[in-house]
């Protein structure tokens, strides 16, 4: 009898790997945290720091995300971030230069990396990493004048290469008699680091005294192989019911040092595979099968492989093993996508212990009741053209955690569809034709964490529909047809943090409904026909951290104190609103004070703004500010933009529309002193009115003074005429009479 084994496990080990185990690969970081060039400056600034973060090692052909995380004192300004591999610079970011980024044609990194800028991080994405990418990487941060302080962090990268073949058994494969000597070698396929070889006799590890370990062989391409020799005398104890099976397994091990220093060990066995091996996909184990024999009967050694099941053997689906970190067992991922299937495969044709079943991108239009698959935790039926699902289709999938029914043609969902799925955590029913959601649909899904209902023509949901979802954290209702939101619709969603209402027909912010969501952190109201935002729109949304108001076709103005109660808001995006021309300078009044402000990221790109008061926000204190693609009037009211240059991550490619002499010019190219304000014709009547008021006031004051003077003259004039012609004499005290 021929059998097969797939050994795979994921072990999380917080302890250190012992040096005395030759099969444990120990990654020792040579990180030098903060290589400070100007140490005196840093001694006076213990706050500023930089750290280079990425997972190491990585597999060949994977993508590598590098993060340079930094923190600068409030009085420091970022001048540049430079990236090096083995002290050879390959990328530079200078926020005050044009262009801001530059790639140097490094011998290894020959193309411009993708990048992203965050609040306090800069990310680089290196695609399709190969073994030549291995080396020491560093991130160097420099501050602007007058300090010109430089901080630098190093970290080594190791690139691992997976084996792409099975372990090879060699030696004497002629017939053997009892008491004959078995002498076989098992050589691991090329990899880096080298695989671990294990011999099994009848599914039991071979005794150590049967094994001879040879030194690891280093090949010219940097890869390694290892050979272990199995040598013993055959006797009756080696047979079980007259049958003996020899098996060689090559275990490939990867250790990853996480950000918090946790050691993550990933083991996967090497098994036979006909083609090339993509990352993380194991191959088959070669099995040496010694057939049934009596005492003097010869024994034949053969190498063979066995198919897992019907769908895998027939190539109807591709099958791979998964790992378990609890019971050291193996499970299967069955990928049946892109196979033109019209029906669900029967459960007995699937591998035992199938955990992931991908049936996406087929032609399955009707889903009947699934047969029992006890271990299934993830099921995808996306992009099939589904039109009908049995009312109890998933009843016998009790451990299902993730269910994807997106991009189909479902017009209704049975109220009992999710019955019994008490472990369900992620449900995607987006991009269907659903108009109605049964109020009882989620009755048994109290552990649901994420629900995606986007891109459906749903216009109303009964208030009690979500009342069972006390653990829900993410709710996506984007691109539906809601004109309003029922007040009690979110009342029971005590843990809801992210809500997407974009792309609906809301005429105003559903404040009454949202007030009941006490932990809401991110809200997206983009693409709704709201005309005006005012102080009632976001009243007391104190937990909100992110707010998106993009692509709103009718938004014309944002009024006084609109954001006044959003005291914890960190990110605000108001982008691509074709009619938004006014943001009141007091729109953020009460949201911040001069000592403290939570908001760090503001995006006002691609609106119809022509002026923006510096009193609106302390713009120069923001981490990121984008004001591009607005028809700016570059007069004295925009001088403040010059002073923000360099103090924040300021997207300053600002093109002036008016006045005429500056039309089409970049604001940074215009001298601040030449940006002057003129009285426009539209304001002539205003200033004429003020002039008339001053003139009339002057006339009234003059008349009053004349009348008052006349009264005084009349009063004192009468008194003087009464005493006219009289002379009085007063004798001095010192005068004597003779």
C-alpha positions, 0 to 999 in steps of 0.5 A: 500500500502506498500512502503520502504525508504532508508535514507542515506547521506554523510555530510561534516561539517567543523564546530564543532558538538554542545554538546547540540545535544545528537545524535551527537557523538563528537570525542575529540582527546587526542593527545599529540604532541611530548612527548620529553624525552630529551627536552634540545636537542630538544630546540636546534633542532626545525626542528626534529619532529614526527607525528602519522597519521591514520583515526579514527574511523574505522569499525570493520573488516576494515584494519587500516593503521598507518603512523609515519611521521617524519622529522629529521635535516640533522645532525641526523641519524635514530636509531629506530622506535617503535610502542606501543598500550596502552604503550605495544610495538608490533613492532620495526624497527632498520635500522642498525640491522639484522633483521631490523624489529621485532614483539612482540607478543602483546595480541591483535596484534598477527601477524606480521603487513605488513610494508613499508618504505618511505622517511620520513614515516613508515607505518604499516598495521593492518588487520581485526581490531576488537573492541579489537584494540581500544586504545591509539597508539604511535610512538616513534622515536629515533636518533643515537649517540651522541644525542640519542634524542627521539620523541613520538606521541600519538593518540587514535583509536576508533573501530566502530561496524556496526549493523547487524540486523534491528531495532525491533518493539515491542508492542501491534500489535492487532487490533486498532480502531479509538481513540485507543492508539498506543503504540510501541517500536522501539529498535535499533540493537546492535552497537557501537556507538549506532544508532539513532532511528527515527519514521515516520508517513506517511513519516513524522517525528513523533512529538516529543510529541509522543516520549519517549526516553529511556536511552542507554543500554550498553551490556557486549560485549561493544555494545549499543542499544537504544529504542524510544517509539511511543505513540499517540491516533489514529484519522482521521488526521493520515490517508491519503486516508484512509491509515496510515503508521508507519516506524521506522528507525535506523540511524547509524552515523560515524564521522571521523576526517581527517588529516586536522581536517575536520569533516566527518559525514557518516549516513546510515540507518538500514534496514532489511537484512537476513544475516550478514552485511558487512561493509558499507552495509545497511540493510532494514527498517522495515515498520509498515503498518496500512491498509485501514479503515473506522471509526469503522473498525479495523486496522491491523499492519504488518511488511514487506519488499519490494524488490527494483526491478526485478534484486534485488528481483530475486537475479540476482544482489545484490543491496545496497544504496549509499549516496549523499552529495548534495541533501540528496537523495539515489542512488543504487549500483547494483552488477551483477558480478559473475552471469553468465549473457549473456546479459545486464539487461534491464533498467526497471529491475534496481532500479531507480537512479542506479549510479553504475552498475557492470557487470564484470566477466560474459559471456557477449560477445556482448553489444548492445545499453544501454537503458537510465539510467540517473543517471549512473556514473560508469559502469564495463564490465570487464572480460566478453570475450567481442568481439563486442560493438554497435557503440552507446552502451553508447549514452544514459548514459550521466552522465557516469564518469567511464567506464571499458572495461578491460580484454576482447577480443575486436579487434576493437572499433567503432569511435563513441563508446564514443560519447556524454560521455562529463563527462567521466573521467576514461576509462580502455580499457586495456588487450584486442586485440586492434591493432588500435585506431580510431583518432575520438574516444576521440573527445567528451571526453575533461574531461578525466583524466585517460586513461588505454590502457595497454596490447594491441598489438597497434603499432601505434597511429596517432598523432592527436588521443589524441589532444582532451584530454587537461585534461588528467593527467594519460596515460598508454600505457604499454605492447603494441608494439610501436617501436617508438612514433610519435613526435606530439602524446603527443603535446596537453596533457598539463596536462599529469603528469604520462606516462607509456611506459613500455613493448614496443619495443622502441629502444631509448627514444622518446625524441622528443615526450616527450619534448612536455610534459611540466608537465610530472612528472613520466615516466616508460620506463621499459622492452624496448630493449634500449641498451645505455642511454646517455646525449641525452636520457633525455635532458631537462626533467626538470619537471620529478620527478620519472623515472623507467628503470627496466627489460630492457633486452638489456641495457648494460651501462649508459653513461656520463651526462645521467641524467644531466638535471633532476634537480628535479628528486626525485626517480630513479629505475634501477632494474633487468637489466640483462646486465647492468654492467656500470654506468659512474661516470659522469652519474649525472654530472650537476644534483646536486651540493654539496649544493643541491640535489633533488634526494632522492630514488635510486634503483640499485638492481639486475643488473650486476654492479661490481663497482660504483664510490662514485663520481657518486652521493652523495650516503650517502646523499640519503634517500634510497639506494638499491644496493643489488644483484649485483656481487660487486668487494669488493676492495678499490673502494667500501670502501665508502659503509661502510661510508654510513651505518646508514647515509641513509636508506641503503639496505646494504645486499651487497654480494661480488663476487670478489676478491676470498677471499671475495666471498659470504661474506657480505660487512659490515663484511669486514674491510675497511682497508682490501679492497685493489686494485690490478693491474689486468692483464687487466691493465698491458699493461696500466701501462707498457705503462706509465712506458715506457713513463716516461722512454723515457721522462727521456732519452730525458731530460738527452740527452738534458742536456748533449747537453746543458752542452757541448754548455756551455763548448764550449762557455766559453772555447773560451772566456778564451783562448782569454785572456790567458797570459795577466795580468791586474793591477788596482790601488785602489783609496786610493793608492798614488804615491810617 
